[in-house]
Every structure is written in structure tokens, then in C-alpha cells.
Amino acid sequence: MAKITKDEFISSLKEMTILEVKELVDAMKEEFGVDPSAVAVAAPSAAQAADEGSSTKTVVLKNAGGNKIAVIKIIKEITGLGLVEAKGLADNGGNIKENIPADEAKAIADQLTEAGAEVELA
């Protein structure tokens, strides 16, 4: 079997949908017995944090608004969470996605706002 490089793997990931990535994570759990999403990541150094500055954002749901079902669907799609977890976020608010590029955060915030939610970028 041909070995793929890290760059080829990452390039393939970029082309996947959220659902495909979730299926990949599930397959990795089954094959290797390890949850790759649970692996602790070292905190960035102070220099890295200063370099990033405000280029990364966290999308925070303040209120789901009147069209909660649409907001739950968007949360599920964006995060890959199950229905119960997505509903919990819609009901209680909280971080939808953390430390993502500012343009991606803005796009997510716009999507949620269009559905009637109150969103904040932190």
C-alpha cells in the first residue's frame, strides 16, 4: 500500500465535508481504539498567541431566537454534533466554534444570524 504524506492527507481533509470528517474520526476510533478529537493539544506559546492576534475568533451563540429549529440544524451542520447536543447549545447558548479564522467565524455568524440567532464573535 502506498504511503501518503502529511500534506496529502491534510489536502484531502480540506476537500471533505463535516460529515465525511466525522465518519473518518469514527473510523479511526474503531480501527485504532483512540479518539483523535480527544487528544490534548498543547497551548500555543505567548509568541504564537501574539502572532495570531485577532486573526482567530470564537463564535458564541447568545440566543437561538424564534426559529430555534433552523438554528439547531445549522449548529449540527457546523459542529458535527448530534441532535441532543446541538439542541442543548441552542437552548443554553455557548461556544459554537473556537479559535477559527476570522473569515470562517464571520461566515458562521452570518449563517446563524440569518436563521434568527443572536451571535457574538469573541
Buried (B, 14 or more C-beta within 10 A) or exposed (E): EEEEEEEEEEEEEEEEEEEEEBEBBEEBBEEEEEEEEEEEEEEEEEEEEEEEEEEBBBBBBEEBBEEBEBBBBBBBBBBBBEEEBBBBBBEEBEEBBEEBEEEBBBBBBEBBEEBBBBBEBE
